Amino acid sequence: MFTKKGEGTSITVIVRTTDWKNLQEVKKQYGEIDPLKIILKEDIIEVNGREGYEIIYKDPPMKTREVVFLANGKAYTIKYSTTEDLYATSEEIFDYVINSFVIE
């Protein structure tokens, strides 16, 4: 996990085994997200030839973006979270992290 001291900004990578077979199952699970969180965007994205599920949501004062990839019976989740006012200025770093992620 990368955390910027004093700002509440973090990037977390989680790898865990899963029963999810496809991104629709991931989307369904995230659709059951805490009702206090405001979903801003959901999409299927492609990074390095692999499709992933992306969700961006607000849980004031935080704004979070998560991308989930499925491979080899595992879910690879990359989560970027920061305060709403810092989100746009840090988003380029998160894009770089996402685009450098390769699952073999």
C-alpha positions in Angstrom: 0.0 0.0 0.0 1.2 3.5 -0.9 0.0 6.3 1.4 0.9 9.9 1.2 1.4 11.1 4.7 -1.2 13.5 6.1 -3.4 13.5 3.0 -5.2 10.1 3.3 -4.2 9.1 -0.2 -3.5 5.5 -0.8 -3.0 2.9 -3.5 -3.7 -0.7 -2.4 -3.2 -3.9 -4.4 -5.2 -7.0 -3.2 -4.8 -10.5 -4.6 -7.2 -13.1 -3.4 -8.7 -16.4 -4.5 -12.3 -16.1 -5.8 -15.2 -18.0 -7.2 -16.1 -15.2 -9.6 -16.1 -16.5 -13.2 -16.5 -13.3 -15.1 -16.7 -9.5 -14.8 -20.5 -9.5 -14.6 -20.2 -11.4 -11.3 -17.8 -8.8 -10.1 -20.1 -6.0 -11.1 -23.0 -7.7 -9.4 -21.0 -7.9 -6.1 -20.0 -4.3 -6.3 -23.6 -3.4 -7.1 -24.3 -4.5 -3.5 -21.9 -1.8 -2.3 -22.7 0.2 0.9 -25.8 2.3 0.2 -24.0 5.4 1.6 -21.4 5.2 -1.2 -22.4 7.2 -4.3 -21.4 5.4 -7.5 -20.1 7.9 -10.1 -19.0 5.5 -12.8 -18.9 1.8 -13.7 -17.2 0.4 -16.8 -15.4 -2.5 -18.3 -11.9 -1.4 -19.3 -9.0 -3.0 -21.0 -5.4 -2.8 -19.7 -2.5 -4.6 -21.4 -4.9 -6.9 -23.3 -6.9 -7.9 -20.2 -10.4 -6.7 -19.4 -11.2 -5.4 -15.9 -14.1 -4.0 -14.0 -13.7 -0.3 -12.9 -15.8 1.5 -10.4 -15.5 5.1 -9.1 -17.5 6.1 -6.0 -17.7 8.7 -3.3 -17.9 8.1 0.4 -17.5 11.7 1.5 -15.0 13.1 2.2 -13.2 10.3 0.2 -13.3 9.4 -3.5 -12.3 5.9 -4.6 -11.5 4.1 -7.8 -11.2 0.4 -7.9 -10.2 -1.8 -10.8 -10.7 -5.6 -10.6 -9.1 -8.2 -13.0 -9.8 -11.9 -12.9 -7.2 -14.5 -13.8 -6.1 -17.9 -12.7 -8.9 -18.2 -10.1 -7.9 -15.0 -8.5 -9.3 -11.4 -8.2 -6.6 -8.7 -8.5 -8.0 -5.5 -7.1 -6.2 -2.1 -7.4 -7.8 0.5 -5.2 -7.0 4.3 -5.3 -8.5 6.4 -2.6 -8.0 10.0 -1.6 -10.0 13.1 -0.5 -12.3 14.5 -3.1 -10.3 17.7 -3.4 -7.1 15.8 -4.2 -8.5 13.1 -6.5 -7.9 14.9 -9.8 -4.4 15.9 -9.0 -3.4 12.3 -8.1 -5.4 10.5 -10.8 -2.4 10.5 -13.2 -0.3 8.5 -10.8 -3.1 5.9 -10.4 -3.5 5.7 -14.2 0.2 5.0 -14.4 -0.1 2.2 -11.8 -3.1 0.6 -13.6 -1.4 0.8 -17.0 1.8 -0.9 -15.6 -0.1 -3.8 -14.1 0.5 -7.1 -15.9 -1.0 -10.5 -14.9 0.8 -13.5 -16.4 
